[in-house]
Amino acid sequence: MKMPKYKHPKVVETKLGQEKSDGIMNYQQNTIYVDQRLKGANKIETYIHEYIHFLHPDKSEKNVAIEAAKISEFLWLHHFRFV
């Protein structure tokens, strides 16, 4: 199966304290910013959450959050971890 041909966003881990957010999808820069202090399941969910924003920019925040929670829970239960 071939992967679709589009440019995935760059991911930058940085402190996002002023933004009061765990993650941000910046469409102009094609960059996802993730708070570098996140750990465990919260970090996984944030990566997924922001990538869903990238894939579906018209999807509501509520629906993005629900979908990200389901996917991250599945991955966590199957022992997916950042190393």
Secondary structure in CASP SS format (residue, H / E / C, confidence):
PFRMAT SS
TARGET T0000
AUTHOR 0000-0000-0000
METHOD secondary structure of the structure
MODEL  1
M C 1.00
K C 1.00
M C 1.00
P C 1.00
K C 1.00
Y C 1.00
K C 1.00
H C 1.00
P C 1.00
K E 1.00
V E 1.00
V E 1.00
E E 1.00
T E 1.00
K C 1.00
L C 1.00
G C 1.00
Q C 1.00
E C 1.00
K C 1.00
S C 1.00
D C 1.00
G E 1.00
I E 1.00
M E 1.00
N E 1.00
Y C 1.00
Q C 1.00
Q C 1.00
N C 1.00
T E 1.00
I E 1.00
Y E 1.00
V E 1.00
D E 1.00
Q C 1.00
R C 1.00
L C 1.00
K C 1.00
G H 1.00
A H 1.00
N H 1.00
K H 1.00
I H 1.00
E H 1.00
T H 1.00
Y H 1.00
I H 1.00
H H 1.00
E H 1.00
Y H 1.00
I H 1.00
H H 1.00
F H 1.00
L H 1.00
H C 1.00
P C 1.00
D C 1.00
K C 1.00
S C 1.00
E H 1.00
K H 1.00
N H 1.00
V H 1.00
A H 1.00
I H 1.00
E H 1.00
A H 1.00
A H 1.00
K H 1.00
I H 1.00
S H 1.00
E H 1.00
F H 1.00
L H 1.00
W H 1.00
L H 1.00
H C 1.00
H C 1.00
F C 1.00
R C 1.00
F C 1.00
V C 1.00
END
